[in-house]
Amino acid sequence: MLTRLSLLAAILTLGATPCAQAATAKPAPKAAPAKPAPAKPPAPRPAAAAGAFDARDPASLAALLDSMGAKAEISHTGEHGVALKVATPSFSFGVQYVDCDARGKACQALAFSTAAEKRGATLVQINAFNQTSISCRAFQDSAGKPHVMYSAVLFARDTREELRMHAGVWQGCLTTFGTFLTDPAAYLASAP
């Protein structure tokens, strides 16, 4: 048993010597950890790529409408909103931006609207029209003139295509409301 212990001690002593030498020797420099590849930034949304587009800025809508064949100009800037007059070859309408910052930008919502000269629809029929439409709202002013409007909440992340979609919904409202005003009773009779 003693020889086994002696042998074990000798092995440990021999094994300790290189370790002791390694402990006193200067450590070998560690290899630098591999650097991860730089993260690829996410692709910008189309609005960011365009640089100056902001759906909450009335000037961006004016430029978009201009690209669609309409002419838009700012007609009024107030404490909380900006109004635009828009003319197309066949009709005109207004756009109201609301809850804007002091510069008339970073607006929270917009509403497209127009009045019709034709006064054939009654208030009851206008209310019935509202029940047939998800996005278009009609009302009658104090002079009995029918109006139609479409509104949308705006966000900083909204793209040019999203604002174009809102303009498309508005065009649909104009078409539908025009059909309604041509013959309110027939329109309502065939409405779902």
Order of alpha helices (4+ residues) and beta strands (2+ residues): alpha-alpha-alpha-beta-beta-beta-beta-alpha-beta-beta-alpha-alpha
